[in-house]
Amino acid sequence: MTKFFNKWTRKFHRWIAIPTVIIIPLAVISKFTADASEHLPPQIEQFQSILMLLLVISGSYLYLIPYITKWQRNRRKKAKQQVN
């Protein structure tokens, strides 16, 4: 189950990164080059915030995967040693 979840989290993270990489430069460029009437709509800025939040959550999980598996491996190893 965890391998399945890890695989789909990676795919989700990659696919969410694509629109984020497109929207962020557009927002920055529009803020610095256009006047106040030509900014991006607030809905796009909210969408950008949601995408960033999803990237942070999935990226944090992907970052912690090696530490979680190491912790689980050590826990299983200790439980096995106590049984023997």
N, C-alpha and C positions, 0 to 999 in steps of 0.2 A: 504494500500500500504506500509506503513512504517513497519508494522509487517512482511510482506512478505520480504521486503528488509533486515530487521534486521535478520530474520531467515537465509536467504541465505548468508548474510555477515558472520554470525557465522560459517555456514558450510564451506564456502570458506576459512575462517581464519584457521579453524581446519585442513582442507585438505592441505593447503599450509604449515602449520607448520610441517607436517610429513616429507616431503622431506628436509625441512630446518634443522630439528633436525638430520637427517641422514648425510647431506652434510657437515655441519659445523664441527662436530668432525672429519670427514674424512680429511677435509682440514687442520685442526689444526695438526692432527697426522702426515699427510704427510709432512707438512712444517717442523716439529721439528724432525722427525725421519729419513727422507730420504735425500739423497743429491740432488743437484740442478736438476739433470736429471730425478728424479723420482717424481717431484711435480705433482699435478693435472693439467690437461690441462686448459688453460685460459678460455675455454668455460664454464667449470664447475664453475670456480670462478665468471664469469659473471652471470651465472644462479643463483648462490648463492646470488649475489648482488640484482638481480631482485626479487628473493623470499623474501629477507629481506625488500626490499622496499614495496612489496605488503603486507607483515605482518605489517609493520609500518602504512601503510594507513588504512588497515582494523582494526587493533588494536586500532588506534586512534579513529576511528569512533565508535567502540564498547565501548571504554572508555567514549566517550562523550554522548552516548545514554541517560543515566539517566538525564544528565544536559539539554539536548535538550528537552526531554519530560517534565521536570519540567518547563522549560522556556515556552513551548507551553501551558502547563496547566495554568500557571499564566497569560499568555496573554489572553487565552480564558475566564478565571475567571474575569479579569478586563473588558474585552469587554462585558461580560454578566452583570456585575454590572453597567456599563454605560448605558446599554439599559433599565435597570429597573429603 
